[in-house]
Amino acid sequence: MGLLSRFMPPAFKHWILAELGDGEEKFTRVFHTSADWIVITRISDSKIVEANAGFETISGYSRDEVIGHPIKDFNVWAVPEQRVELVQELMAKGHARDYLAKMRTKDGSIRDCLVNCALIALKGNVNSHAVWIARDITDQLIASEQSSAAFRLTPDCMTISRLKDGTYIEVNSAFEKAMGMHRKDIIGKTAQDLNVWNSADDRSKLVSLLRQNATVIDYPAQIKLGHNKTRDILINCTLFESRGDELMIAVLHDVTELRAATKEILNLNTNLERRVEERTAELQAANLDLKSALETLNIAKDQLVQSEKLAALGSLVAGVAHELNTPIGNSLTVASTQEEMLNRLVEQIDTGLKRSDLKKFVSEISMATDILTRNLMRAGDLVTSFKHVAVDRTSSKRRRFSLAELTSEILLTMNPTLSKKKCTIQTEVNDAIILDSFPGALGQVLINLINNAIVHGFDSDYAGMISISANFTEDQHAIIEVQDNGKGIHPDNLRRVFEPFFTTRLGQGGSGMGLHIVHNLVTGLLGGKISVLSDQGIHGTTFKLILPIEAPYIDADNDTNQLPNDTRSNM
């Protein structure tokens, strides 16, 4: 290898030594340690006479495998035409520089290499051999292609321009589209030539900032794009150097629509805040009226529960109280929901309110207000009727009572409703069932179940049948069944009948709370179990209650307001 540099063409040797370092000994050392692929072949038969460690690493072949064999035996040229072209240039000029070729390794993988070669003289034979140097640039090409693809496909406009005069060096597809021009008509021209900047001062300030900081983030400016349309943009750019030129790569983000929408939203917010204030005042006034109505209701109840003559109407009053609590509960729920909606809107304003969010809020607040108004009107009607009804305080107290007598009293109070609906009720209650429990709560349960059958089980013109039966179970519990021969419950709804606010008559007077209260009273205060069976369109619906003869004792046993409080807690 000591003779290698002596026989190289002077120009090629100069280049090699410039790359690898001057000095014969250093050249020889670098030959063997270079990461590049370096081999020497004989021109006459293409046999390899020398190969370095870089060749072994890149090609996968060992030096001993290849020495003395023609290079073609190893099929290293993935594209044979490239070898032919390179050899032709080598023989014509004596050397070839920076030729991009695809080389095949021992394991069959293809690598992109930058190849340089030259004719050299060994043992006095002029141009008898050739030295081949190949540098693996596969990874660099992949990275370059990825960067180029990202530049081209970025949806925001991107440009590379000369900092000193604004001459465009490269632009992406988004910028071409925005300008309404082809790339070839943009490259080489300045921003001034294309009249891009709405104000020349904007570019001057940007260049000044870029020279100071090398990077500028979210610089606001106005530019003129296709058809001379002025657009608001935010510019993110950075400064870099290439071949002695200061270049600027810039990303232009169009915020025209965003700023217009923001301005419109601010105007809408002003009007919305005024409307919300007005609506809030209306709700506060309605809540005051509701509070006054509740106070009147409590006064009337305290006066009426003292009258023994109205004891038989206790369960009916409890039902009316439930019906009143339904619209009240609905009103409070709607008011709370409106407050949550308003809080959510405030958060959205802080983070960037969208037009769709605003429209959704206006729609929901209008719907909520309509629901609130209808429920307050319903509550007012119920308060008026309640003033004429008395409730027996003992109906919410624990005592011993006959289930048969309680059932008869309930049916007596509901007779007008049953007659109006043309419903017939049959009873078969064991007279021996004496319960130590809460007649008011059990009465409300039976009233709600009967009303549920009337409202949901029968069509308006259908003369339905409701049967109430009660007897002892084997373990001495009371089992009560309320059965109707109506249209039954759809299987999809059957598992949800005890859920709060679930109703199939939304907007027709149904609150979705009746059976939920029934379930809570039976499983809570009365200490029992409740289940429902239904065959839609065949045998109607059956509610089955299993109650202990003696209800469980609870801490609030002596609280005369226990039943109303329980009812309110379920609203």
C-alpha positions in Angstrom: 0.0 0.0 0.0 3.0 2.3 0.3 3.2 2.6 -3.5 -0.6 3.4 -3.8 -0.4 7.2 -3.6 2.7 7.3 -6.0 0.7 5.9 -8.9 -2.5 7.9 -8.6 -3.2 10.7 -11.1 -2.0 13.9 -9.5 -5.4 15.6 -9.5 -7.1 12.6 -7.9 -4.3 12.1 -5.5 -4.6 15.7 -4.4 -8.3 15.2 -3.8 -7.7 12.0 -1.8 -5.0 13.5 0.3 -7.1 16.6 0.9 -9.9 14.3 2.2 -7.8 11.9 4.1 -4.7 13.9 5.2 -1.3 14.5 3.7 1.6 12.1 4.1 2.3 8.6 2.8 2.2 6.9 6.1 -0.9 8.7 7.2 -2.6 7.8 3.8 -1.8 4.1 4.3 -3.1 4.2 7.9 -6.3 6.0 6.8 -6.9 3.5 4.0 -7.1 0.7 6.4 -9.1 2.6 9.1 -11.5 4.6 6.9 -15.2 4.0 7.4 -15.6 4.4 3.6 -15.5 1.4 1.3 -12.1 1.4 -0.5 -11.0 -1.3 -2.9 -8.4 -1.6 -5.7 -9.2 -3.6 -8.7 -7.1 -4.7 -11.7 -8.4 -3.3 -15.0 -7.6 -6.3 -17.1 -9.8 -8.8 -15.2 -11.6 -6.7 -12.6 -10.0 -8.7 -9.8 -9.8 -7.2 -6.4 -6.2 -6.7 -5.2 -6.8 -4.8 -2.0 -9.8 -3.9 0.2 -10.1 -2.0 3.5 -12.1 -2.5 6.7 -14.7 0.0 5.5 -15.4 -2.3 2.6 -15.9 -5.3 5.0 -18.3 -3.3 7.2 -20.4 -1.9 4.4 -20.5 -4.9 2.0 -20.5 -7.7 4.6 -17.7 -9.5 2.8 -14.4 -10.1 4.5 -11.1 -9.0 2.8 -10.0 -12.6 2.5 -13.2 -13.6 0.7 -12.7 -11.0 -2.1 -9.0 -10.7 -2.7 -8.1 -12.3 -6.0 -11.7 -12.5 -7.2 -13.4 -10.4 -9.9 -15.7 -7.8 -8.4 -18.5 -9.0 -10.5 -18.5 -12.4 -8.7 -20.0 -10.7 -5.7 -22.9 -8.9 -7.5 -22.3 -5.7 -5.5 -23.8 -3.4 -8.2 -27.5 -3.4 -7.6 -28.0 -1.6 -10.9 -25.5 -2.9 -13.4 -26.1 0.0 -15.8 -24.7 2.3 -13.2 -21.4 0.3 -13.2 -21.2 0.5 -17.0 -21.8 4.2 -17.0 -19.2 4.8 -14.3 -16.6 2.6 -15.9 -17.1 4.5 -19.2 -16.4 7.8 -17.5 -13.5 6.3 -15.6 -11.8 5.1 -18.8 -12.5 8.3 -20.7 -11.4 10.8 -18.0 -9.2 8.7 -15.7 -11.4 9.4 -12.8 -15.1 10.0 -11.7 -16.4 12.0 -8.8 -19.5 11.9 -6.6 -21.5 9.3 -8.6 -24.7 8.2 -6.7 -25.1 4.4 -7.1 -27.0 1.6 -5.4 -24.7 -1.2 -4.0 -25.8 -4.6 -2.9 -24.4 -6.1 0.4 -23.7 -9.7 1.2 -27.1 -10.1 2.9 -29.0 -8.7 -0.1 -29.8 -5.3 1.3 -29.4 -2.3 -1.0 -27.4 0.8 0.2 -27.2 4.2 -1.5 -23.5 5.1 -1.9 -21.6 8.1 -3.2 -18.8 6.6 -5.4 -15.4 8.2 -6.4 -12.9 6.3 -8.5 -9.6 6.8 -10.4 -7.1 4.9 -12.6 -3.7 4.3 -10.9 -0.4 2.8 -11.9 1.1 -0.2 -10.0 4.4 -1.8 -10.6 5.2 0.5 -13.5 2.1 -0.3 -15.4 0.2 2.9 -16.3 -3.5 2.9 -15.6 -3.3 -0.8 -14.8 -5.6 -0.6 -11.7 -8.5 1.4 -10.3 -9.2 2.6 -6.8 -12.8 2.7 -5.8 -14.1 4.7 -2.8 -17.8 4.4 -1.8 -19.4 6.3 1.1 -22.7 4.9 2.5 -25.2 7.8 2.5 -28.4 5.8 2.8 -29.5 7.2 6.2 -28.7 10.8 5.0 -30.9 10.3 1.9 -33.8 8.9 3.9 -33.6 11.8 6.4 -33.4 14.3 3.5 -36.4 12.7 1.7 -38.4 12.8 4.9 -37.6 16.4 5.5 -38.4 17.3 1.9 -41.8 15.4 2.1 -42.7 17.2 5.4 -41.9 20.5 3.8 -43.9 19.8 0.7 -47.0 18.3 2.5 -47.3 20.7 5.4 -50.8 22.3 5.3 -49.5 25.6 6.4 -47.6 27.8 3.9 -43.8 27.3 4.1 -41.1 29.3 2.4 -37.3 29.4 2.3 -36.0 32.8 1.3 -32.7 34.8 1.3 -32.8 37.1 4.3 -31.1 40.1 2.8 -33.4 40.6 -0.1 -36.4 38.2 0.3 -35.6 36.1 -2.8 -37.6 32.9 -2.6 -35.3 29.8 -2.7 -38.0 27.2 -2.1 -41.8 27.1 -1.4 -44.2 24.3 -0.6 -47.5 23.3 -2.3 -49.6 25.2 0.3 -47.9 28.5 -0.6 -48.3 27.8 -4.3 -52.0 27.2 -3.8 -52.4 30.3 -1.6 -50.6 32.5 -4.1 -52.4 31.0 -7.1 -49.0 30.6 -8.8 -46.7 27.8 -9.9 -43.5 27.2 -8.0 -41.4 28.0 -11.1 -43.0 31.5 -11.2 -42.2 32.1 -7.6 -38.6 30.8 -7.1 -36.0 33.5 -7.8 -38.4 36.4 -7.2 -38.5 38.5 -4.1 -41.4 39.1 -1.8 -41.3 42.7 -3.1 -41.6 41.5 -6.7 -44.7 39.5 -5.8 -46.1 42.3 -3.6 -46.6 39.8 -0.8 -46.2 42.1 2.3 -49.1 44.4 3.0 -46.6 46.7 4.8 -42.9 46.6 4.0 -42.3 47.6 7.7 -43.6 44.3 8.8 -40.8 42.4 7.0 -38.2 44.9 8.2 -39.2 44.4 11.8 -39.3 40.6 11.3 -35.7 40.6 9.8 -34.5 42.8 12.7 -36.0 40.4 15.3 -34.6 37.4 13.4 -31.1 38.9 13.4 -31.3 39.4 17.1 -32.8 36.1 18.2 -32.3 33.7 15.2 -35.9 32.5 15.9 -39.2 34.3 15.9 -42.5 32.8 17.2 -46.0 33.9 16.3 -45.1 37.2 14.6 -48.4 38.9 13.5 -48.5 40.4 10.0 -50.7 40.9 7.0 -49.8 39.6 3.6 -51.4 39.6 0.2 -52.1 36.2 -1.4 -53.8 35.2 -4.6 -56.1 37.8 -6.2 -54.6 40.4 -3.9 -56.5 39.2 -0.9 -55.2 40.5 2.4 -54.9 37.8 5.1 -54.0 37.9 8.8 -51.1 35.5 9.5 -48.8 34.4 12.3 -45.2 33.8 11.2 -42.9 31.3 12.9 -39.4 31.4 11.4 -35.8 30.6 12.0 -32.4 31.7 10.6 -29.8 29.4 9.1 -26.8 29.6 6.8 -26.2 27.8 3.6 -23.1 28.3 1.3 -22.5 31.7 2.8 -26.0 33.0 2.5 -28.3 33.8 5.4 -31.6 32.0 4.7 -34.9 32.2 6.5 -37.3 29.3 6.7 -40.8 30.5 7.6 -44.2 28.9 8.4 -47.2 31.1 7.7 -50.3 30.2 9.7 -53.5 31.9 8.3 -55.6 33.2 11.3 -58.0 35.5 9.3 -61.1 33.4 9.9 -60.1 32.8 13.5 -59.8 36.5 14.3 -63.1 37.3 12.5 -64.8 34.6 14.5 -63.2 35.8 17.7 -64.5 39.3 17.1 -68.0 38.0 16.4 -67.9 35.8 19.5 -67.0 38.8 21.6 -70.0 40.7 20.3 -72.2 37.7 20.8 -70.8 37.3 24.4 -71.8 40.8 25.2 -75.4 40.2 24.1 -75.4 36.8 25.7 -74.3 38.1 29.1 -77.1 40.6 29.0 -79.7 37.9 28.1 -78.3 35.6 30.8 -78.6 38.4 33.4 -82.2 39.0 32.3 -83.0 35.3 32.4 -81.3 34.9 35.8 -83.5 37.7 37.2 -86.6 35.9 35.9 -85.5 32.7 37.5 -84.8 34.3 40.8 -88.2 35.9 40.8 -89.8 32.5 39.9 -87.8 30.8 42.7 -89.1 33.4 45.2 -92.7 32.7 44.1 -92.0 29.0 44.5 -90.5 29.5 48.0 -93.6 31.5 48.9 -95.8 28.7 47.6 -93.9 26.1 49.6 -94.3 28.2 52.8 -98.0 28.4 52.1 -98.1 24.7 51.5 -96.4 23.9 54.8 -98.7 26.2 56.8 -101.7 24.6 55.2 -100.4 21.1 55.9 -99.6 21.9 59.6 -103.2 23.2 60.0 -104.9 20.4 58.2 -103.0 17.4 59.7 -104.6 18.3 63.1 -108.0 17.4 61.9 -109.1 13.8 62.7 -111.9 14.1 60.2 -109.5 14.2 57.3 -107.5 11.1 58.4 -109.0 9.0 55.5 -107.5 11.5 53.0 -104.0 11.1 54.3 -102.7 8.9 51.5 -104.3 11.1 48.9 -102.6 14.2 50.3 -99.3 12.3 50.3 -99.9 11.6 46.6 -100.6 15.3 45.9 -97.4 16.2 47.8 -95.5 13.8 45.6 -97.0 15.4 42.5 -96.1 18.8 43.8 -92.5 17.7 44.6 -92.2 16.4 41.0 -92.4 19.9 39.3 -90.5 21.5 42.2 -87.7 18.9 41.8 -87.8 19.3 38.1 -87.5 23.1 38.5 -84.6 22.9 40.8 -82.9 20.4 38.6 -83.3 22.7 35.5 -82.1 25.7 37.5 -79.0 23.7 38.6 -78.4 22.6 35.0 -78.7 26.2 33.8 -76.1 27.2 36.3 -73.8 24.4 35.1 -74.4 25.4 31.5 -73.5 29.0 32.3 -70.3 28.0 34.2 -69.3 25.7 31.2 -69.9 28.7 28.8 -67.6 30.9 30.9 -64.9 28.2 30.8 -65.3 27.9 27.0 -65.1 31.7 26.6 -61.7 31.6 28.5 -60.4 28.8 26.3 -61.8 29.9 23.0 -65.6 29.7 22.4 -66.7 28.2 19.2 -69.8 29.3 17.3 -71.2 25.7 17.6 -70.8 25.8 21.4 -72.6 29.2 21.5 -75.5 27.9 19.4 -75.7 24.8 21.5 -75.9 26.9 24.7 -78.6 29.2 23.3 -80.7 26.2 22.2 -80.2 24.4 25.6 -81.0 27.5 27.7 -84.2 28.1 25.7 -85.3 24.5 26.2 -84.5 24.6 29.9 -86.4 27.8 30.4 -89.4 26.3 28.7 -89.3 23.2 30.9 -88.9 25.4 34.0 -91.9 27.6 33.1 -94.2 24.6 32.5 -93.2 22.9 35.8 -93.7 26.1 37.8 -97.2 26.5 36.3 -97.9 22.9 37.2 -96.7 23.5 40.7 -98.9 26.5 41.0 -102.0 24.5 40.0 -101.1 21.8 42.5 -100.6 24.4 45.4 -104.1 25.8 44.7 -105.7 22.3 44.9 -103.6 21.4 47.9 -105.0 24.2 50.0 -108.3 22.3 50.0 -106.8 19.0 51.2 -105.9 18.0 54.7 -103.4 15.3 55.7 -103.5 13.0 58.7 -100.2 13.4 60.5 -100.5 9.9 61.8 -100.3 8.6 58.2 -96.6 9.2 58.2 -96.2 7.7 61.7 -95.6 4.1 62.6 -98.6 2.2 64.0 -100.4 -1.2 63.8 -103.1 -1.3 61.1 -105.1 -3.7 59.1 -103.9 -4.0 55.5 -107.4 -4.8 54.3 -108.8 -1.6 56.0 -106.0 0.5 54.5 -106.7 -0.8 51.1 -110.4 0.0 51.4 -109.6 3.5 52.5 -107.3 4.1 49.6 -109.8 2.8 47.1 -112.5 5.0 48.6 -110.3 8.2 48.2 -109.4 7.1 44.6 -113.0 6.3 43.6 -113.5 9.5 41.6 -110.4 8.9 39.6 -111.2 5.3 38.9 -114.8 6.1 37.8 -113.6 8.8 35.5 -111.1 6.4 33.9 -113.7 3.6 33.7 -111.4 1.3 35.6 -112.6 -1.6 37.8 -110.7 -2.7 40.9 -111.0 -6.1 42.5 -109.5 -6.8 45.9 -108.6 -10.1 47.6 -106.8 -9.1 50.8 -106.4 -11.4 53.8 -108.2 -9.8 56.7 -105.8 -11.4 59.1 -102.8 -9.3 57.9 -102.0 -6.8 60.6 -98.9 -4.8 60.0 -96.7 -2.8 62.5 -95.5 -0.3 59.9 -96.1 3.0 58.2 -99.6 3.3 56.7 -98.9 6.6 55.1 -95.9 5.3 53.2 -97.7 2.0 52.2 -100.7 4.0 51.1 -98.6 6.2 48.9 -97.0 3.1 47.4 -100.5 1.6 46.5 -101.8 4.9 45.2 -98.7 5.3 42.9 -99.0 1.7 41.6 -102.7 2.2 40.8 -102.1 5.5 39.2 -99.3 4.0 37.2 -101.6 1.3 35.8 -104.3 3.9 34.9 -101.8 6.2 33.2 -99.5 3.8 31.5 -101.4 0.5 31.3 -104.6 1.5 29.6 -105.6 3.6 26.6 -108.0 6.4 27.3 -111.1 4.5 26.0 -110.2 1.2 27.6 -112.2 -0.1 30.6 -109.3 -1.8 32.4 -109.2 -4.1 35.3 -106.8 -3.7 38.3 -106.6 -6.4 41.0 -105.0 -6.1 44.4 -104.3 -9.3 46.4 -102.5 -9.9 49.7 -101.6 -12.9 51.8 -99.0 -14.4 54.0 -95.8 -16.0 52.7 -94.4 -19.2 54.2 -91.9 -17.2 56.2 -94.7 -15.0 57.6 -94.2 -11.9 55.4 -97.0 -10.1 53.7 -97.0 -10.4 49.9 -99.0 -7.8 48.0 -99.6 -8.0 44.2 -101.0 -5.1 42.1 -101.9 -6.5 38.7 -103.5 -4.9 35.6 -104.7 -6.3 32.3 -103.3 -3.4 30.3 -100.8 -3.3 27.5 -97.7 -4.1 29.5 -94.2 -2.8 29.5 -91.7 -3.1 26.7 -88.8 -5.4 27.6 -86.3 -2.7 27.0 -88.1 -0.4 29.5 -88.8 -3.1 32.1 -85.4 -3.0 33.8 -85.5 0.8 34.0 -89.0 1.4 35.5 -87.5 2.2 39.0 -84.9 4.6 37.7 -85.5 8.3 38.7 -86.9 10.5 35.9 -87.4 7.5 33.5 -90.8 7.9 31.8 -92.4 6.9 28.5 -94.8 9.9 28.7 -92.3 12.7 28.6 -94.2 15.9 27.9 -97.6 14.2 28.7 -97.5 14.7 32.5 -95.1 11.9 33.3 -92.3 12.9 35.7 -90.5 9.6 35.9 -90.4 9.7 39.7 -93.6 7.8 40.8 -92.1 4.3 40.6 -88.7 5.5 41.9 -90.4 6.7 45.0 -92.3 3.5 45.3 -89.1 1.5 45.2 -87.4 3.7 47.8 -90.3 3.5 50.2 -90.7 -0.2 49.9 -87.0 -1.0 50.2 -86.2 1.7 52.7 -88.9 2.8 55.2 -91.1 -0.3 54.8 -88.1 -2.7 54.8 -89.4 -4.9 52.0 -88.7 -5.9 48.4 -90.4 -5.1 45.1 -90.3 -6.7 41.7 -92.2 -6.3 38.4 -93.3 -8.8 35.7 -94.8 -7.9 32.4 -95.8 -9.5 29.1 -96.2 -6.7 26.6 -99.6 -7.0 24.9 -100.6 -10.3 26.6 -101.1 -10.3 30.4 -100.4 -6.8 31.5 -98.1 -5.9 34.4 -97.8 -7.2 37.9 -95.9 -5.4 40.8 -95.1 -7.8 43.7 -94.3 -6.4 47.1 -92.9 -8.6 50.0 -93.1 -6.7 53.3 -92.2 -7.7 56.9 -95.1 -7.8 59.3 -93.1 -5.5 61.5 -91.2 -2.8 59.7 -87.6 -2.2 60.7 -87.0 0.5 63.4 -85.0 3.6 62.2 -83.5 6.6 64.0 -86.2 8.9 62.7 -89.1 6.9 63.9 -90.5 9.7 66.0 -90.1 12.3 63.2 -93.6 13.2 62.0 -92.2 14.7 58.8 -90.3 11.5 57.9 -92.5 10.5 55.0 -92.5 14.0 53.3 -88.7 14.2 53.8 -88.1 10.8 52.3 -90.2 11.8 49.3 -88.3 15.0 48.9 -85.0 13.2 49.0 -86.0 11.2 46.0 -86.8 14.2 43.9 
